Amino acid sequence: MAQSRQLAAIMFTDIVGYTSFMGEDEQNAFVLLQKNRDLQKPIIEKFNGRFIKALGDGILSSFTTVSDAVNAAIAIQETCIDIKDFKLRIGIHLGEVVYENDDVFGDGVNIASRIQAVAKPGAIYISEPVYQNVVNKNIITRLVREAVLKNVHEPVKIYEVITTKSGPPDPVISESRSRDKSIAVLPFVNMSNDPQQEYFSDGIAEEILNSLTHLEDLKVAGRTSSFQFKGKNIDLREIGARLGVGTVLEGSVRKHGNRLRITTQLINVADGFHLWSERYDRDMDDIFAIQDEIALSVVEKLKVTFLEKDRELITKIYTQNTDAYQLYLQGRYFWNKRNEEGLKAAVSLFEKALEKDPGYALAWAGLADAYSLMGEYTNISRRELFPKQKEAINKALEIDPMLAEAHISHAISLMLNEWDWAGSAKEFKAGIDLNPNYATGRHWYAEWLLYNGYFTEGIREISLAVDLDPVSQGILKDKGIHYYYNGQYDEAIAVAVKTLELDPGFVPVYRLLSLCYQGKGMYQEAIAENQRWGELTGNSIKTRVALAHIYAVSGQVAEAKKIMIAVETEKLSGNDYRGMALAYSALDENDKAFEWLEKSYQMHEESLCSLKVDHKLNNLRSDPRFTLMLDRVGLNDSGREKG
């Protein structure tokens, strides 16, 4: 029985009202059925598709490329639209499927079928993975809605492909009302002669974005999502569709000495009309007033409901010192580069800002965030960074107890550095209450829920984070991690594929793919993804230890032991002590596994946070030493409050 698994574009078509035709005129209904098959089959083959089978009045086909599937659907609709009393619904989804002999199976088939079922007559509806593949290929689309489909775990964003024969949007599911209180703040264009002022134009847009996120009645696309369009000439309708927002704020900044010229436009995505625009010619001392005016004008034009406390948060000024403010903006600019050089520059700039104004809470929070990321992007250990990070967090909260970002930073630190799960839960709750649209807060609280075994709640929270920042590769990848630890390997793989569509160079995804294929027993695929991950990271130790684990669980014991012996004779510089424990556990050498778990604990490895939910450690769970380790990491309290 021939079987192969691959990524494919699946297309489902269905004749509108066919059941009624059968009841009215059975003979003509059969003629229509044959005409439908005769019409579609050559078009499918013309676009390199595979006619799988007919299912009553529906047809299932597959394509190796998404653009072929969509172009075939367009050709089919434009051909059959002139046939009297004949309309089709078409649904297309990109996903992993299994081909077996002359048939195809899998979630990708189910999702395509469900999308077809909700399409309006004569329309082509596609899922977001399909949309992401065709959006830059002269195929026009519009967002329809995010729908909950039968037997599909997560809501699916659905788009309509616009053809020359497409009708108006379905009034029931039109996007115009559902997205009227949503916005993306694009990076402002630097119009100064000095390219070094880029930090300033970016910073002003980011500050306005951050102030708007405090409003619960307004959906604000996250920074990562909005700033992906920097320097790109992309139609605003496309930006709105990608980010699921109804309005876009764009602007420009010209800074010359102490003089500023800032222009802004609030634009309705659906029709491109300007809802509001303004130009500000002011001195640098007026920068905070300008930002307040812009944010409040946006709120007014979008008719967002907000209370007086919300106004205070929107217009809050964290420093009166414009020099400190500019240094802070420079610090955030380099912090966002997410590399060792940028983070070290950010630390220096935040410290200079604090020299100008020691009471600048945002600069203290920025400094804490920089130390936190240095633990991930540099070779400096978290143990060395932790005291500095903790001091900066405490300073920020001492100055401003209402600073949401500082509460989230504190929560992350308590979770990763102190394994204080109860304390971190309270801080997450405080931060999210203060700023419910802060994607980073949602993201890391989802991690807390995952580590404590609250899978359903964790998926819901990470989905909220993705919705707020839909093109953040880090957040999207971690959604896949949630699925992985819940044993939903196909769902995790689908998320990994989507993440790589956003950025094929996002290295951590290859590790996720390797883990998922290993979980599915697809060991050759797991080895291939692990090798790719190792080549891109350059971390030989972690790659070899992970390979040893794959060998061990696949029964290649001798090969696994050979790697482990070689690694043990070398100086282990990759800090992957938990990985060693996993490999020895898979080899049923439990004493060695606990020896390496102890080393992991002594090094305070961040990966120990997953101790409670990692099924790769199931072999050790009945041992009292494992219970003791859970106690020491603070994860043996099943009744802990979720914040």
C-alpha positions in Angstrom: 0.0 0.0 0.0 1.8 3.1 -1.3 1.7 6.0 1.2 3.5 9.4 1.2 3.1 12.5 3.3 3.6 16.0 1.9 2.6 19.6 1.9 -0.2 20.2 -0.7 -2.8 22.8 -1.7 -6.2 21.0 -1.4 -9.2 22.3 -3.4 -12.8 21.3 -2.8 -15.6 22.3 -5.1 -19.3 21.9 -4.6 -22.4 22.6 -6.8 -24.7 25.1 -5.1 -28.2 23.8 -4.6 -27.6 20.4 -6.2 -29.9 18.6 -3.7 -32.8 20.7 -4.9 -31.9 20.0 -8.5 -32.2 16.3 -7.8 -35.6 16.7 -6.2 -36.9 18.8 -9.1 -35.4 17.0 -12.1 -33.2 14.0 -11.4 -32.2 13.4 -15.1 -31.0 17.0 -15.6 -29.2 16.9 -12.3 -27.2 13.9 -13.5 -26.4 15.8 -16.7 -25.2 18.8 -14.7 -23.1 16.5 -12.5 -21.3 15.1 -15.5 -20.9 18.5 -17.1 -19.3 19.7 -13.8 -16.7 16.9 -13.9 -16.0 17.3 -17.6 -15.5 21.1 -17.1 -13.2 20.8 -14.1 -10.9 17.9 -14.9 -9.1 19.5 -17.9 -8.7 22.8 -16.0 -7.2 21.0 -12.9 -4.8 19.1 -15.2 -3.9 22.3 -17.1 -2.7 23.9 -13.8 -0.6 20.8 -12.9 -3.3 19.6 -10.5 -4.4 16.1 -9.6 -8.0 15.1 -9.9 -8.4 12.9 -6.8 -12.1 12.0 -6.8 -15.7 13.1 -7.1 -17.7 13.1 -3.9 -21.4 13.4 -5.0 -21.6 16.8 -6.4 -18.2 17.8 -5.1 -14.7 17.4 -6.5 -11.5 16.9 -4.5 -8.2 17.8 -6.2 -4.7 18.6 -5.0 -1.8 20.8 -6.3 1.9 21.0 -5.5 1.8 24.8 -5.6 -0.7 27.2 -4.1 -0.7 29.6 -7.1 -1.7 26.7 -9.4 -4.6 25.8 -7.1 -5.9 29.4 -6.9 -5.5 30.0 -10.7 -7.3 26.8 -11.4 -10.1 27.8 -9.1 -10.3 31.2 -10.9 -10.4 29.5 -14.3 -13.2 27.1 -13.1 -15.4 29.9 -11.7 -14.9 32.2 -14.7 -15.8 29.3 -17.0 -18.9 28.0 -15.2 -20.4 31.4 -14.3 -22.0 31.7 -17.7 -23.8 28.3 -17.4 -27.4 28.8 -16.5 -28.4 27.7 -13.0 -24.9 26.6 -12.3 -22.8 28.0 -9.4 -19.9 26.5 -7.4 -18.5 27.1 -4.0 -14.7 26.5 -3.8 -12.5 26.2 -0.8 -8.7 25.9 -0.8 -6.3 25.1 2.1 -2.5 24.5 2.3 -1.6 21.8 4.7 0.2 18.5 5.3 -1.7 15.5 3.8 -1.2 11.8 3.3 -1.5 10.3 -0.2 -2.4 6.6 -0.2 -2.8 4.9 -3.5 -5.3 7.2 -5.4 -6.7 9.0 -2.4 -5.7 11.8 0.0 -6.3 12.2 3.8 -5.5 14.5 6.7 -6.5 17.7 8.4 -5.6 19.7 5.3 -8.4 17.9 3.4 -10.9 18.5 6.2 -10.1 22.2 6.5 -10.4 22.7 2.7 -13.8 21.0 2.8 -15.0 23.2 5.7 -13.9 26.4 4.0 -15.8 25.4 0.9 -18.9 24.7 2.9 -19.0 28.3 4.2 -18.2 30.0 0.9 -20.9 32.1 -0.7 -22.2 30.9 -4.2 -19.8 31.6 -7.0 -16.9 32.4 -4.6 -13.4 31.1 -3.9 -12.6 31.1 -0.3 -9.0 30.4 0.9 -7.3 29.8 4.3 -4.6 32.1 5.6 -1.7 29.8 4.6 -3.0 30.0 1.0 -3.4 33.8 1.3 0.2 34.2 2.5 1.5 32.4 -0.5 -0.5 34.3 -3.2 -0.7 37.8 -1.7 2.3 39.1 -3.8 1.4 37.2 -7.0 -1.1 39.6 -8.6 -4.0 37.7 -7.0 -6.4 40.1 -5.3 -8.1 39.0 -2.1 -10.2 40.4 0.7 -10.5 39.2 4.3 -13.9 37.7 5.0 -13.8 36.7 8.7 -12.1 34.5 11.2 -14.4 31.4 11.5 -14.7 28.5 13.8 -15.0 25.4 11.6 -16.5 22.0 12.5 -13.8 19.5 13.7 -11.1 22.2 13.4 -9.2 23.0 16.7 -8.5 26.6 16.1 -10.4 29.5 14.4 -9.4 29.9 10.7 -8.9 33.2 8.9 -10.8 33.1 5.6 -10.1 35.2 2.6 -12.0 35.6 -0.7 -10.2 35.6 -4.0 -11.5 38.4 -6.2 -12.1 37.5 -9.8 -13.4 39.6 -12.7 -16.8 38.0 -12.1 -16.8 38.3 -8.3 -19.9 39.8 -6.7 -20.0 42.2 -3.8 -18.9 41.0 -0.3 -21.5 39.0 1.6 -23.2 41.5 3.9 -23.5 38.9 6.7 -19.7 38.5 6.9 -18.4 41.8 5.6 -15.3 43.0 7.3 -16.3 46.6 7.4 -18.1 46.4 10.8 -16.1 43.7 12.4 -12.8 45.6 12.1 -13.8 49.2 12.6 -12.1 49.5 16.0 -8.8 48.1 15.0 -5.6 49.7 13.9 -2.0 49.2 12.8 0.5 52.0 13.5 3.1 51.8 10.7 6.7 53.0 11.3 6.9 56.7 10.5 9.1 57.7 7.6 12.3 59.5 8.5 12.3 62.6 6.3 15.4 64.1 8.0 18.7 64.4 6.0 20.4 62.4 8.7 19.7 58.6 8.5 20.9 58.3 12.1 17.5 59.9 13.0 15.8 56.6 12.0 15.5 55.7 15.7 13.5 58.8 16.3 10.8 58.3 13.6 10.5 54.6 14.6 10.3 55.5 18.2 7.5 58.0 17.9 5.4 55.5 16.0 6.1 52.9 18.6 5.3 55.2 21.5 1.9 56.0 19.9 1.3 52.3 19.3 2.1 51.5 22.9 -0.2 54.2 24.3 -3.1 52.9 22.2 -2.7 49.3 23.4 -4.0 50.3 26.8 -7.5 50.6 25.3 -9.5 47.4 25.7 -12.1 48.5 23.1 -9.4 48.9 20.4 -7.5 46.1 18.7 -3.9 47.3 18.0 -1.6 45.2 15.8 1.7 44.5 17.6 5.0 46.2 16.8 6.5 43.2 15.0 3.5 42.9 12.7 3.2 46.7 11.9 7.0 47.2 11.5 7.4 44.4 9.0 6.2 46.8 6.3 8.9 49.4 7.0 10.4 50.6 3.7 8.0 48.5 1.6 5.5 50.0 -0.9 2.5 47.8 -0.1 -1.1 48.6 -0.7 -2.9 49.6 2.5 -5.7 47.1 1.8 -3.2 44.3 1.7 -1.7 45.5 5.0 -5.1 45.6 6.6 -6.0 42.1 5.4 -2.7 40.7 6.6 -3.0 42.2 10.0 -6.8 41.9 10.4 -7.3 45.6 11.0 -9.7 48.2 9.6 -7.5 51.3 9.8 -3.9 52.3 9.4 -2.0 55.2 10.9 1.0 56.3 8.9 3.2 59.4 9.1 6.6 61.1 8.6 9.0 62.9 10.8 11.5 65.7 9.8 13.8 66.7 12.6 16.3 69.5 12.2 18.0 70.6 15.4 15.3 71.5 17.9 12.6 71.8 15.2 10.1 69.1 14.3 7.6 68.5 11.5 5.4 65.5 12.0 2.6 64.6 9.6 0.1 61.9 10.2 -2.8 60.2 8.3 -5.4 57.9 9.6 -6.7 55.8 6.7 -9.7 53.5 6.3 -8.4 50.2 4.8 -11.6 49.3 2.9 -11.7 52.3 0.6 -8.4 54.2 1.2 -10.2 57.3 2.4 -8.5 59.6 5.0 -10.4 59.6 8.2 -8.1 62.3 9.6 -4.8 64.0 8.9 -2.7 66.6 10.6 0.7 68.4 10.4 2.6 69.5 13.5 5.3 72.2 13.2 6.7 72.4 16.7 9.8 72.5 18.9 11.3 69.3 20.4 10.0 70.3 23.8 6.4 69.7 22.4 7.0 66.1 21.4 5.0 64.6 24.2 2.0 66.9 23.5 2.1 65.9 19.8 2.1 62.2 20.6 -0.9 62.7 23.0 -2.8 64.7 20.3 -2.2 62.0 17.7 -3.3 59.2 20.0 -6.4 61.0 21.2 -7.4 62.0 17.7 -7.2 58.3 16.6 -9.4 57.4 19.6 -11.9 60.1 18.7 -12.1 59.2 15.0 -12.6 55.5 15.7 -15.2 56.3 18.4 -13.4 54.1 20.8 -15.0 53.8 24.3 -12.6 54.8 27.0 -12.7 55.9 30.6 -10.8 58.7 32.3 -8.2 56.3 33.6 -7.6 55.2 30.0 -7.0 58.9 29.1 -4.4 59.1 31.8 -2.6 56.0 30.5 -2.7 57.3 26.9 -1.4 60.8 27.8 1.0 59.7 30.5 4.5 61.3 30.3 7.3 59.3 31.8 10.0 62.0 31.6 10.2 65.7 31.0 13.8 65.4 29.8 13.8 65.3 26.0 17.5 64.2 25.9 16.7 61.2 28.1 13.7 60.5 25.9 15.8 60.5 22.7 18.4 58.2 24.4 15.5 55.9 25.4 14.2 55.8 21.8 17.7 54.9 20.6 17.9 52.2 23.2 14.6 50.6 22.1 15.8 50.9 18.4 18.9 48.8 19.1 17.0 46.5 21.5 14.6 45.6 18.7 17.6 44.3 16.6 17.7 41.2 18.8 21.4 40.5 18.5 24.4 40.8 20.8 25.8 44.0 19.4 22.4 45.7 19.5 21.6 44.6 23.0 24.9 45.8 24.4 24.3 49.2 22.6 20.8 49.3 24.1 22.1 48.7 27.7 24.6 51.6 27.2 21.9 54.0 25.8 19.3 53.1 28.6 22.0 53.8 31.2 22.8 57.2 29.6 19.0 58.0 29.6 18.9 57.2 33.3 21.9 59.4 34.0 19.8 62.2 32.5 16.7 61.2 34.5 17.1 58.6 37.2 13.3 58.6 37.7 12.6 57.5 34.1 10.6 54.3 34.7 10.4 53.3 31.1 14.2 53.4 30.7 14.5 51.1 33.8 12.0 48.7 32.2 14.0 48.9 28.9 17.2 48.1 30.8 15.5 45.1 32.4 14.3 43.8 29.0 17.7 44.2 27.5 19.3 42.1 30.3 16.5 39.5 29.8 17.2 39.1 26.1 21.0 39.0 26.6 20.4 35.7 28.4 19.0 34.4 25.1 21.1 36.1 22.5 24.6 36.2 24.1 26.8 33.8 25.9 26.4 35.7 29.2 24.7 33.4 31.7 21.3 34.3 33.2 22.9 33.9 36.6 25.2 36.8 35.9 22.5 38.9 34.3 19.8 38.2 36.9 20.9 40.6 39.7 21.1 43.5 37.2 17.8 42.6 35.7 16.1 42.4 39.1 17.5 45.7 40.2 16.2 47.4 37.0 12.7 45.9 37.4 12.5 46.9 41.1 13.5 50.5 40.2 10.9 50.7 37.5 8.1 49.4 39.7 9.2 51.6 42.6 8.9 54.7 40.4 5.7 53.6 38.6 3.7 50.7 40.0 1.2 51.1 37.1 3.8 50.3 34.4 2.4 47.2 32.6 5.7 46.4 30.8 7.6 46.4 34.2 5.1 44.0 35.7 5.5 41.6 32.7 9.3 41.8 32.9 9.0 41.1 36.6 6.7 38.1 35.9 9.2 36.7 33.3 12.1 37.1 35.7 10.3 35.4 38.6 9.3 32.5 36.3 12.7 31.9 34.6 15.2 33.1 37.2 13.5 32.2 40.5 10.9 29.5 39.5 8.5 31.5 41.6 5.3 30.3 39.9 2.8 31.9 42.2 4.6 35.2 42.3 5.0 35.3 38.5 1.3 34.5 38.0 0.3 37.5 40.1 2.6 39.8 38.1 1.3 38.5 34.8 -2.2 39.2 35.9 -1.2 42.7 37.0 0.5 43.5 33.7 -2.3 42.1 31.5 -4.9 43.9 33.5 -3.0 47.2 32.9 -2.4 46.5 29.2 -4.6 43.7 27.8 -3.3 44.3 24.3 0.4 43.8 25.2 1.3 40.8 23.0 4.5 40.1 25.0 2.5 39.7 28.2 0.0 37.3 26.6 2.9 35.4 25.0 4.8 34.8 28.2 1.7 34.1 30.3 0.8 31.4 27.8 4.3 29.9 28.5 3.5 30.0 32.3 0.2 28.1 31.6 1.9 25.6 29.4 4.7 24.9 32.0 2.1 24.3 34.7 0.1 21.9 32.5 -2.9 24.1 31.6 -2.9 23.2 27.9 -6.3 24.4 26.9 -5.8 27.8 28.6 -2.3 28.1 27.2 -3.4 27.5 23.6 -6.1 30.2 24.1 -3.7 32.7 25.5 -1.0 32.1 22.9 -3.7 32.4 20.2 -4.5 35.8 21.6 -0.9 36.8 21.4 -0.7 35.7 17.8 -3.9 37.6 17.0 -2.3 40.8 18.5 1.1 40.2 16.7 0.3 37.8 13.8 3.7 37.9 12.1 5.9 37.6 15.2 7.9 34.4 14.3 8.8 33.9 18.0 5.1 34.0 19.2 3.9 31.8 16.3 6.7 29.3 16.8 5.8 29.1 20.5 2.2 28.3 19.5 3.6 25.3 17.8 5.5 24.4 21.0 2.2 24.4 22.9 0.7 21.9 20.4 3.8 19.8 20.6 3.7 19.4 24.3 0.0 18.6 24.1 0.8 15.8 21.6 -0.8 17.6 18.7 2.1 17.0 16.3 0.2 17.7 13.0 -1.1 21.0 14.4 2.4 21.9 15.5 3.9 21.1 12.1 1.3 23.3 10.4 2.2 26.2 12.7 5.9 25.6 12.0 5.3 25.6 8.2 3.4 28.9 8.5 6.3 30.4 10.6 8.8 29.4 7.9 6.6 31.0 5.2 7.0 34.3 7.1 10.8 33.8 7.5 12.6 30.6 6.2 15.6 31.8 8.2 13.9 31.6 11.6 16.2 28.9 13.0 14.2 27.7 16.1 11.4 26.3 13.9 13.7 23.5 12.6 14.1 22.3 16.1 10.3 22.3 16.6 9.9 20.3 13.4 12.5 17.8 14.5 10.7 17.2 17.8 7.3 16.8 16.0 8.6 14.3 13.5 10.2 12.4 16.3 6.9 12.4 18.2 5.2 10.9 15.1 7.9 8.2 14.7 9.2 9.8 11.5 12.8 9.5 12.5 14.6 10.2 9.2 12.6 13.4 8.9 13.5 14.2 12.6 17.2 13.6 11.9 17.1 15.8 8.7 15.5 18.8 10.6 17.8 18.4 13.5 20.8 18.5 11.2 19.5 21.6 9.5 18.9 23.2 12.9 22.5 22.4 13.9 24.0 23.8 10.7 22.1 27.0 11.2 22.9 27.4 14.9 26.5 26.1 14.8 25.9 24.4 18.1 27.5 21.1 17.6 27.0 19.8 21.2 23.2 20.4 21.3 22.8 19.0 17.8 24.7 15.8 18.6 22.9 15.3 22.0 19.5 15.8 20.2 20.6 13.2 17.6 21.5 10.8 20.3 18.0 11.1 21.7 16.5 10.4 18.3 18.7 7.3 17.9 17.8 6.1 21.4 14.0 6.3 20.9 14.2 4.8 17.4 16.1 1.7 18.7 19.5 2.6 17.4 21.0 2.2 20.8 24.6 1.6 19.8 24.7 4.8 17.8 23.1 6.8 20.6 25.6 5.5 23.2 28.6 6.2 20.9 27.5 9.9 20.7 26.9 10.1 24.4 30.4 8.7 25.3 32.0 11.1 22.8 30.2 14.1 24.3 31.0 13.2 27.9 34.7 13.1 27.1 34.5 16.6 25.7 34.0 19.9 27.6 30.2 20.4 27.5 30.0 24.1 26.5 26.4 24.2 25.2 24.7 24.1 28.6 22.5 21.3 27.4 22.5 19.2 30.5 18.8 18.6 30.3 19.3 17.3 26.8 21.8 14.8 28.2 19.2 13.7 30.7 16.7 13.2 28.0 19.0 11.0 26.0 20.0 8.8 29.0 16.3 8.5 29.9 15.5 7.2 26.4 18.4 4.7 26.9 16.8 3.5 30.2 19.9 4.6 32.1 17.9 6.5 34.8 20.8 7.0 37.2 22.7 8.8 34.5 19.6 10.8 33.5 19.1 12.1 37.1 22.8 12.9 37.3 22.5 15.2 34.3 19.1 16.6 35.6 21.0 17.6 38.8 23.6 19.4 36.7 20.8 21.1 34.8 19.3 22.2 38.1 22.6 23.5 39.4 23.1 25.5 36.2 19.5 26.8 36.5 18.8 25.9 32.9 15.7 27.6 31.5 14.6 24.4 29.8 13.8 22.9 33.2 10.6 24.9 33.1 9.1 22.3 30.9 9.9 19.4 33.4 6.2 18.9 34.3 4.9 18.6 30.7 7.8 17.1 28.7 6.6 13.6 27.7 10.2 12.7 26.7 10.8 12.4 30.5 7.9 10.0 31.1 10.3 7.2 31.7 11.5 8.9 34.9 8.2 10.0 36.4 7.6 7.0 38.7 11.0 7.5 40.3 10.8 9.5 43.7 13.8 11.5 42.5 11.7 13.0 39.7 9.0 14.1 42.2 11.8 15.7 44.3 13.1 17.6 41.2 9.6 18.8 40.4 9.4 20.1 44.0 12.7 21.9 43.7 11.7 23.6 40.5 8.4 24.5 42.1 6.2 22.6 39.6 4.7 20.0 41.9 1.7 22.1 43.0 -1.2 21.1 40.8 -3.6 23.3 42.6 -1.7 26.5 41.8 -3.8 29.6 40.9 -3.6 30.7 37.3 -3.0 34.3 38.2 
